[in-house]
Amino acid sequence: MVDIEPLPYVPFIKIKKNDNLQSLMGFGNKKPFREIKYFAVFDEPFLYMINMTIKDNNQNNFFKKVGNHYDLTKVSNIKIKDDEVLIGKKLIKIVFLFDNENNNFSIINKELHFEKNDANNFSLYLNFI
């Protein structure tokens, strides 16, 4: 648990594909994906992602359970464009490049969907760090 009140944070949405058997057969949810609300929290030099659908994080306080975190010094590429999945939003794609001990590289791609104002705030925080 972390207190996010003193830290800069921005809401965003992650897209998860509906890969269950019912949706693959055309039954159940009509959307091929579901939207999951998150907060992006900045704490130099890390970006923390907090899933806001978790019961502990959905309470009205600033103490949140942190999920994954990413080292912002490992960002190799950032693209910002109009979102084609969630119309009217901005899509920010971030590529993290990690160098392992044996010069093996691993890549993590993240796609974050933002309201336009939140996308601007997110990019300002990235530029600041």
C-alpha positions in Angstrom: 0.0 0.0 0.0 1.2 3.5 -0.9 -0.1 6.9 -0.1 -0.6 8.6 -3.5 -1.8 11.9 -2.1 1.6 13.7 -2.3 2.5 12.0 -5.7 1.4 13.1 -9.2 -1.0 10.7 -10.7 -3.2 10.5 -13.8 -6.2 8.3 -14.6 -6.1 6.1 -17.7 -7.7 2.9 -19.1 -6.1 -0.4 -20.1 -7.8 -2.6 -22.6 -8.1 -6.4 -21.8 -9.3 -8.7 -24.5 -12.3 -10.9 -23.7 -10.7 -14.3 -24.5 -13.2 -16.5 -22.7 -14.9 -19.3 -24.5 -18.3 -17.5 -24.6 -17.0 -14.4 -26.3 -14.9 -16.4 -28.8 -18.1 -18.2 -29.8 -20.0 -14.9 -30.2 -22.1 -15.2 -27.0 -22.0 -13.1 -23.9 -20.3 -9.7 -24.0 -20.7 -7.9 -27.3 -17.4 -6.0 -27.0 -14.2 -8.0 -27.8 -12.5 -6.1 -24.9 -13.2 -4.6 -21.5 -12.0 -1.3 -20.1 -10.1 -1.4 -16.8 -9.6 1.9 -14.9 -6.1 2.6 -13.6 -4.0 5.4 -12.1 -0.5 6.1 -13.4 1.5 7.3 -10.4 4.9 8.9 -10.8 7.7 8.5 -8.2 11.1 9.2 -9.6 12.2 7.3 -11.7 9.4 4.8 -11.6 5.9 4.7 -13.1 3.5 2.7 -10.9 0.2 1.3 -12.2 -2.7 1.0 -9.8 -5.7 -1.0 -10.8 -8.7 0.9 -9.6 -11.2 -2.0 -10.0 -9.5 -3.8 -7.0 -11.7 -3.5 -3.9 -8.9 -2.1 -1.8 -8.2 0.7 -4.3 -11.8 1.6 -4.9 -12.3 3.1 -1.4 -12.3 6.9 -0.9 -8.8 7.3 0.5 -5.4 7.9 -0.9 -3.9 4.6 0.2 -3.7 2.3 -2.8 -2.3 -1.2 -3.5 0.4 -0.9 -6.1 0.5 -3.2 -9.1 3.3 -3.3 -11.6 6.0 -0.6 -11.7 8.3 0.3 -14.6 11.7 2.1 -14.6 11.3 5.3 -16.7 15.0 5.3 -17.4 14.4 2.2 -19.6 11.9 3.9 -21.9 13.1 3.6 -25.5 10.1 4.9 -27.4 6.9 6.8 -26.8 4.1 7.4 -29.4 1.1 9.6 -28.8 -1.8 9.4 -31.3 -5.6 9.5 -31.5 -7.1 6.4 -30.1 -8.8 4.1 -32.7 -10.3 1.7 -30.1 -11.7 4.3 -27.7 -12.8 7.1 -30.0 -12.2 10.6 -28.7 -9.4 9.5 -26.4 -5.6 9.6 -26.9 -3.4 6.4 -27.0 0.1 6.5 -25.6 2.3 3.6 -26.5 5.4 3.2 -24.4 8.3 0.7 -25.1 10.6 -0.3 -22.3 13.9 -1.9 -23.2 15.7 -3.9 -20.6 19.3 -5.2 -20.9 19.9 -8.4 -19.1 23.3 -9.5 -17.8 24.2 -11.5 -20.9 23.4 -8.6 -23.4 20.0 -10.2 -23.9 17.3 -7.6 -24.4 13.7 -7.8 -23.4 11.0 -5.5 -24.4 7.8 -4.5 -22.7 5.1 -2.7 -24.6 2.4 -0.7 -22.8 -0.7 0.9 -24.4 -2.4 3.4 -22.2 -5.7 5.1 -23.2 -6.3 8.6 -21.8 -8.8 11.5 -21.9 -7.1 14.3 -23.9 -6.3 16.5 -20.8 -5.0 13.5 -18.9 -2.7 12.5 -21.9 -1.3 16.0 -21.8 -0.7 15.8 -18.0 0.9 12.3 -18.4 3.3 13.6 -21.1 4.2 16.6 -18.9 5.1 14.3 -16.0 7.2 12.2 -18.4 9.1 15.3 -19.6 9.6 16.5 -16.1 11.3 13.2 -15.0 
